């Protein structure tokens, strides 16, 4: 299992469009991809789970990837978030 903390830079946080982009990126990998925020764990492959976390701009989440392609998955997820998730 690998993990990394990352700060959400989107001005409006993870609303529907960036949450969908995050999930689409997560679905590219075989690994289980989750993240924690304020003590709660969310499945990065579920739009409802991501939206339910209520993440705003400037919030820090910790991504966890576990599986065959965990290193690649973590790098891809962090890059997608740092690139602004399409915004």
N, C-alpha and C positions, 0 to 999 in steps of 0.2 A: 504494500500500500504506500502511495506517495501522497503528499498534501502540500498545499501552498496557500498563503493568505493573499488576497487581492482586493483592491478597493474599487468599488463601482463608480465609474466616471460619468455615466449617462446623466445629463441634467435632470431628467424626469425619473430616474431610477429604473427598475425593471418592470415597466408596464407591459402590456400585451405584445407589442412588436419585438422589443429586445428580448423578452422572455422566450418568445417563439424562436428567435435566432439562436439563443443560448441552447435551447432544447434540440434544435436541428443540429447544432455543432456536436452536442453530447451524443446524439444518435449515431454519429459517424464512427463511434468507437465501441468495441466489444465490452470494455471495462464497465464496472459499476461506478457511476459518477454521482457523488452526492456533495452537498455543501452544508456547512453549519452557519447559523446566524442567530445571535442572541439565545444560544442554548438549544435551538431547534434544528433538526436535520431535515433537509429537503432533497428530493430526487431530481437531479438536473435534467433527466430525460422526460419529466412530466411538467407540462406548462402550468397546470393547476397547482402543483407543488411549488414551483418557482414563484408564481403570482401570490400564493398564500403566505410566502415569507415576508411580503411587504417591504422590499428592499428599496431604499432611497439613495439618491446621489450622495457619495461620500461614505456610505456604509462599507464596512469591511466584512467579507465572507471568507471562510476557509474551505477550499475545494479539496475533496478526497477522491482519488481514483484507485480502483483495485481491480486487477485483471491482467490479461495477456498483453495488452497494449497501454498499460497505465501511464508510463512515462510520456508517450506520444499524446495520450488523451489529456494529461495535465497541461502539457505545453500548448496544445491546441485550444483548450478552454481558457487558459490565462491570456493567450494572444487575442482571442475573440473578445474577451472582456476589456482588455487594455486598448483594443482598437475601437471600442465604443459600441459594439453590437449593432452596427449598421446605422448609427446616428452620428 
